[in-house]
């Protein structure tokens, strides 16, 4: 699979008249080679994938990752570097750059450290942007990726069910996070053992639980804290960061209440959020611009008297955010094989916020839902 991707990418480089592409985004490196480096720039250690139009590829990565790289990466050759030894990761680049008349990079993804060096070696007029080439490749998922998406949906469902079962009056938020992480890890381990021979892939979740309750419900990316939840309060659970199975990401969230709805006005807000997602799904199909999904969602929210909302959703895959986005101005035509997170949400400033969201695979005649949890008002009041 990865060997085919490198060849497909090389072909696109030829079509775009790019002499060399330097890929530094860790998700794109994985997409093209099968190699993942858990630390990368967090520890100041760049990994760089160099790809030529004739199909040659070179992976530049730290020496400490040599065993992992050689076991996982499908590339032509490796160049390993060590901290403080010679020119480190820069060693190979001058010779590569001197032989080409154009260099394609991901300008918004390349670490500043690497970008500064590349721009010191290559004249500005020789630099090209390869981001569109990569994003267009990654928009339509392979059969293997769609299997990962479906399995990621099972992991997400397990996490949501565990979170729901743990939420309650007198329970601290972090207890919910522990439950969701354990459930997701166990489901992922089960799926990995049953379907994937590579025992190196971790089943563990890799992200702090997005969660808010009570007066903090308006904070959309609040992390689980020591706050103790109380009866009548709303609780928001989001797995847009934690659903990460075999490196494939999804979007998935729900709003709940404990025992009853203490503030009756919150019911109407929630119902509009659900209706906005329903409106988006009513138009979601191949052949329409991505922005049309957002327009249907936004119309419901604004007609109900609430403020213009953030984007309705986005594509996912090996990154949390891919192309297209379901937002005004994105005219990308939706196609079968895309994986999209589609939300419904309403925010009332400093008062209340409700959100529901699921992930879907675009099919030839519509979509396949891959996350699933009840969302009627009766189902999200937890007794």
Secondary structure, DSSP 8 states (H G I E B T S, - for coil): -HHHHHHHHHHHHHHTT-SEEEE--HHHHHHHHS---SSGGGGT---EEEEETTS-EEEEEEGGGHHHHHHH---SEEEEE-TTSTTGGGTTHHHHHHT-S-EEE-TTTS-HHHHHHHHHHS-GGGEEE-HHHHHHHHHS--HHHHHHHHHHHHHHHHHHHHHHHH--TT-BHHHHHHHHHHHHHHHHHHHHHHH---TTS--S--S--EEEEGGGTT-TT-B--S-B--TT-EEEEE-TTT-EETTEE---EEEEEESS-SSTHHHHHHHHHHHHHHHHHHH--TTSBHHHHHHHHHHHHHHTT----S-SEEE-SSSSSEEEEESTT---B--TT-EEEEEEEEEETTTEEEEEEEEEEE-SSSEEE------STTTTEE-
